[in-house]
């Protein structure tokens, strides 16, 4: 009883705080300050789903927006803001203006981006960019977290969760980090976060044992968790949507070898350019994790810009290979009644962007940053400490 009551109290306090910021004019002032800097706020989406698909998806809540909410947001963005087309290269940095500029991106290349989000954005004339993984194109359950969620839900329905965790804690590969602690995870979210610390081979072994124990023939025929085909990607590219790289297969680049990272970064660019017959100049880091070594590999591969996660504003002084983005999900966009809320959107985007100080604008402090490269080889984005734990990226 304590936890639900605490969550309700937190939600109430958050609504009161947002209402105060809106009514006091502080939200408007924060937007004005961002606009005065000539800043661009980059939004990141993953899934746009109908109510029926929203209930069926195995993607984390922090990745999904309802179709009707996205439609209302698109109308608001088209009416109130200048949207930046990332496909034309680096933006012009002019100061002033009454509103901050907005850029729209999508990660992973889910099929609903083509069937649901694209028609809405096209009607409103909004330019946007999708970052895709060539080796995950046209696949059901293309990323491991969705498969884990599907198997976990089957275990819950059968009352097998405790037995499953006990089995995994006893049989998982001994070399995996904190292998014995898998059996002590009490929530799906913590279980997924634990699996993120495993190598790909160790994680695949865990998932194989889960499938054998729970559902050897996981049904993928009717799943809503499927990525776009190349035909859909090409169709959108022909209609003006910019296609960027999200690596070949979505590994966390700081946790694989330099050689593997180089292949993921360069080969994904080559495949996209060959398939679409146009240049691929934009990159997004999976899970937003990068290091100075990874950043240099992206720059040397010929990309023009690269994007990470975290509240922040993109300015003239930002590192073009660590541009901050704000992950957007349903909870950022709706009020207590479940409908699109301008106040909720402006708080999640502009207030947090204003309150965040980008800690490493490499354009002006790149030399200082590189002096610590050896000690910080595996560090992740400074924006990560602000990133929601809900999303892998």
N, C-alpha and C positions, 0 to 999 in steps of 0.2 A: 504493500500500500504506500510505503514511503516514497519509492522511486517514481511512480506515476504522478503523485501529488507534487513532487519536486519539479518534474518536467512541466506540469501545468503552470506552476508558479513562475518558472523561468520564461515560459512562452508569454505569460501575461506581462511580466516585467519588460520583455523585449518589445511587445506591442506598445506599451506605455512609453518606452524610451523612443521608439520610432515616431510615435505621435508627437512627442515633445520636440524632437528635432525638426519635424515637418512644420508644425504650427509656429515654432519660434523663428523660423526662417534660416536655421543653421544648415539644413540640407541644401537650400537654395544658395546660401553663401558658399558652401563647399563646392557645389557645381560651378559657381562663378569663378572661384579660385582655380579650379582645374582648367576651365576655359581660358582664363587669363594667361595661363602657362602654355597655351596651345596644345594641351595634352590630349591624348587619345586613350580611351578606355577600351580594352579588347575583351570581348565576351566570349566564353567558350561553352558550347553545348555538346551533348552527346546523342541523346535520344529525344524524339518528339513523337508521342504515342497517343493513340485514341484511348478513351476510357477503358475499353475492353482489353487492349494490348497492355495498358498500364498495369492492369491487374494480373496479367499473365507473364510479364517479363521477369527474367531472373537477374537483370542488371540491378545494381544497387540504386536505392532511391536518389542518391546524390548525382545520378547521371540522367535522370528522366524529367521531362516536362510534358504536361498534358497538351494535346493538340489545341484545345480551345484557349488555354493560357498562352501558348506560343502565338496564336493568331492575334490575340489582344495585345501582346507585347510588340509584335511586328507592326501593328497599326500605330502604336504609341511611338515606336522608334522612327517610323517613316514620317510621322507628323511633327515630332519634336526635335529630332537630332539630325545632324549631318553624319552619314555613314561613309566610312573610308573603304575604298576598294583596294585590298592588299595585292591584287593581281597586277596592278600598274606600277609596282615598285615602292620605294620609300616615299612616304607622304611629304607634302610641303609643310614646313614648320613655320606657321604664322601665328603670332600671338593675338589674343583678343577673341571676340565672339561672345555671344550670350550663352552658349551651351557647349559643353565638352563634345568632342567628336567620338564616334563609336565605330568599332570594327567588330565584325561577327565571324566567329570560327566554329567549326564542328570537328570533333576528334573521332577517329576509329572507322568512319565510313559505314555506319549502320544503314540497313535498307530503308528504314523509315525516314532517313534524311532525304532520300529521293522521292518516296511515295507520299510523305506527309509534310515535311518541313519545306521542301523545295517549292511546291505550288504556292504555299503561303508567302514565302519570301519573294517569289517572283511577282505575285500580284501587287505587293507593296513596293516593288522596285528596289529591294535591299541587296547590295552586293555582299557576298560571303565567300568563305574559304573552307574547304574540307580537307583534313589531313587523313590520309588512308595508308594502310599497311598492305602492300601488294600480295604478300603470302597469305593474307587473311580475307581476301576478296571473295565474295560469293559463298561464304561458309556458314552453316548453322553452328551455334556455340563457338564462335571464332576465338574467343579469349577464355582463359582458364577460370576466372572468377564466376562466370555465368554457369559453367559446368559444375563447379563446386556448389553453387547456390541450388541448382536443380537437384543434385544428389542429396544435399542436406535437407531440402524440403521433402523429398521422398522418405528419407529416414525419419523426419518428424511425423509425417503422416502414418508411418508404420510403428511409431514408438520405439525406434531403434537408435536414437541419437547417442544415448549413453553407451550402448554396446559398441557403436561405431567408433567413438572416441577412445574407448578402452582398447579396441582392437588396433587402432592406429598407433597408440602410445606404445604398444608391445611389439608391433611388427614393422614400424616405419624404419627406414634405413638409419642405422646407428650414427652415420656421419653427418646427418642433417642437424642444423643448429637447434638446440633445445628440443630434440625429438621427443623426449619423454613428456614435455609440457603440452603437446598437442592434446593429450587426453584430459587436461585440466581446463581447456578453453570452454567457456560456458555459453558464448554467443557466436553466431555465425560471423559477425563482424570481426571479432577477435581471432577466430579461427582463420579467416582470410588474411588478416594482418600477419599472423604467424607464418602462414604459407609463403608470404612475400619474402621472408628471410631465407627460404630454401633456394637451392640452385634449381634450374629448370629440370634437371634429371631427377633430383630428389622429389620435387613437387609432382612431376609426372608419375613417379612411383606411388606416391600417396594417393593420387587421384585414380590410378589404376586399381589400387586395393579398395578404394571407396566404391568404385563401379562394380567390382567383383562381389563385394559384400552386400551392396544395396540393390543395384539394378544393372546387371551386365549389359542389357540392351537398352540404353537410354534413348528414348524416342526423340528424334530430331525432325521428324516429318512436318509437324505442325507448329514448331516453335516460332515465336516472334523475334527471337534473338538470332538474327541472320544479317550478314553484311551485304552491301550492294554488289552487283555484278559489274564487270568491266563495261558492259553495254550501258548500264545505268550511269556509271561514272562518266563515260564518254559523252552521253547525252547531256548531262548537266554541264560538262566542260564546254560543249558547243553552245550552250545557252548563257555562258558568261561566268559560271561558277569556277573559282580558282581551285586547283587541286594541288595540295602539298603533300610532303612525305611525313609519315609517322613511324619511320623505319620499315624494314621488311616484315617483321613478325611481332613487334611490340615488346621486345625485351627491355629490361631496365639497364640502360647503357653503362652505368657506373658499376654494375655487378657482373659484367662479362669482360672478356679479354680485349685488349686494344685491337687485335686482329678481327675479332668477331664484331666489335663495334664499328670498325671501319667498313666491313662488309654490309652491315645493316644500314649504315648511313649512305654509302655511295651506291650500292646496288639498288636500293629502293628508288633513288632518284633516276637511275638509268632505266629501270623497268617502267616507271610512270611516264617518262619521256618517250620511251619506245611505244608504249600502248596508246598514248594520247597524241603523239606527234606534236608535242609542244613542250616548252621549257618548264621545269619544276624548280622554282627558286625559293620555296618556303619549306620550313621544317618545324616540327613540334616534338619536344622531348617526351617520350613515354613516361608516365607517372611524374613528369616534370623534374626528373632527377638528372643532373648534369655535373660535370666536373670541368676544370680548366682544360684537361686533356680532351674530353668529349667535345667541349665547345670549339677547340681548335680543329678537331677533325671535321666538324660540321662546316666551319668556315672554309677549310681547305678543300672540301668536297665541291665547292662552287655554289652553295646556297647564298642567297642574299640576306635572309633574315631567319631567325629561329625564335620559338616561343616557349615560355615556361608558364607555370601557374603561380597565382598569388595576388592578393589585392595590391594594386599599384597602378600608376599612370605611365603610359609610354610618352616620353618627351624626346626632344632633340638630343639630350644628354644620355639617354638610355643606351645600353649595350645592344646593338642590333641583333646579337645572337643570344640574348637572354631577355626578350621582351616579355613583360608581365601580362598575364591574362587572369580574368576572374571566372571561375567555374560557376555556371548558372544551372540551378535545378528548380523544381516546382516550389520548394520551400522558400526560395528567394523571391518569388514572384507573386504570391497570393496572400491575401489577408485572412482574417478569422473565418470568413464566409466561404473560403475556397475559390474566390474569384480574383482575377488580376488586380493587383494593388500597386498604384504608382508609388506610394510611400514605401512599400516593402522593396520594390525594385530599386528606387533611388538610394535607400539605406544600404542594401547589399552591394551596390555598385559604386556609387559616387562617394558616400560617406566613408566607406572602408578604403577606397582608393585615395581619398584625400588624407585620411589618417595614417596611411602607410608611407613610410619613407623608403624609397628604393635604395638599398644599402650598397650597391656596387655598380654605378654607372661607368662601365669600363671605358667608354669613350673618353672620359677625363681622368680615370684612375687605373687604366689598364696596366701600366708599368708596375705600379704598386701591387696590383693583384698578382701579377706573374711572379713577383719575388717570393711569394709564398706558395708557389705551385706544387713544389715537391711535398710540402707538408700537408697540402690540402687536395691531393690527387683525387681522393674519393669523396670529397664533400659534395653535398647536393645543393640545389639552388637556395640562395638566401631567402627567396620568396617562400620556400617550402614550409617554414615555420608558421606561416599564416595559412597554409593550405588545409582545406577540410580533409579529415581522415576518411571521409566517405568515399573518395574516388581514387582509383589507381591511375587514371589518365590515359 
